Amino acid sequence: MNAHKNDLRGLSTRQLLGRRRAAAARLGDVEQVLAGTLTEQARRCERGEPHGPYAYFTPRPGGRGRARYVPAALAQVVRRYLRRGEQAEAVLAEISAINAELLARRELQ
């Protein structure tokens, strides 16, 4: 975020507002967003043979929450939602940096 601050100081208020509008447009469909992690684990059967791997989703914040089994048929969908979540977080961080710069100028709208 500090890199954003340095870049943003050189922009006019009009440029900042345009950049913020463009960033907000990049958010797109936020219905397909997940925040958390997807891990894969192998399990052993009674005879000691490995099975899997099996996918588990752990929600955020802070990695807290119970890991939930993800059926193999949904693992790719979960990965896509997680990528969208990371993209949305990056865009929101950019918008926040722009708003912080506008606030410092006392031009927040």
N, C-alpha and C positions, 0 to 999 in steps of 0.2 A: 504494500500500500504506500510506502514511502516513495517508491519510484514513481507512482502515480502523482503524488503531491508535487514533486519537482517538475514533472511534465505539465501539470495543470496550472502552475503559477504563471507560465508564459502565455496562457490562452486568455482571450477576452471573455467577458461574461457571455456574450452571444455565442462564442465557440463552445464554451462549457455547457450551455443549455442545449445546443445542438448535439453535442457528444452524449449528454445524458439522455436525450430523446432517442438517439440511435441505439444506445445501450439498452434502454428499456424495450425497444422494438426487438432486440435480439433475444429477449427472454422467451418470446413465443409462447407455445403451449406449455404451461407449467403444471398441467394435470399429470404429466408423465415424469414425475420427479420422485426420487427416493434419496434420503440422506442416511448413510450408514455404510456398512461393509458387507461384502460377500466373501465367505471363506469356504474352502473345500477341505473335507476331512475324509480319510478312509476309516472304515470300521472293520473290526475283526469278528468273525462268527465264532461259534462255540468251538470249532476245530482249530481256531487260530488263523484261518485264512483271511487275507484282506478282501474287503468288498468296497466298492465305491469308485471314485470319490463321491461324496454326498455334499451338496451345497447348503450353506446356512447363511441367512441374512440376520445381521445385528443392527438394529436401528440406532441412530444418534439422537440426542446429543451425547457427547463424551463417550461414545461406545457403550453406553449403558443400555440395559434392556436385555431381554431374553432373546437368545439366538433362535431363529425359527427355520425349520427345515424348508428348503425350496425344491420342489420337484424338478427333475432334470428338464422337463418340457418348458419350465418357466425360467430357468437359469439365464438364458440369453436376454429375455425380457427384463429381468431384474438388473442385469449388467447395463442394458441400455438406459433404464431409469436412473441408475446410479451415475452414469456418465452425464445425463441431462441434469441431475442434481448438482454435480461438480461444476458444470457450465453455468448454471443459474447462480451458484454461489460466487463464481468469479465475476459475473456481470453485476450482481448486487454489490460486491466489494468495490467495483469501479464506480457505480452510481453513488455509493456512500462517500468515496473519496472526492468525487465532483461536488457533492452536496456540502462536504466539510470545507472545501475551498470556497464555495459560494458563501457559506456561513462566515468564514474568516473575512470575506470582503463585505459582509453584511448585505448580501444580495440574494440570499436564499429565497426562492419563490416556490 
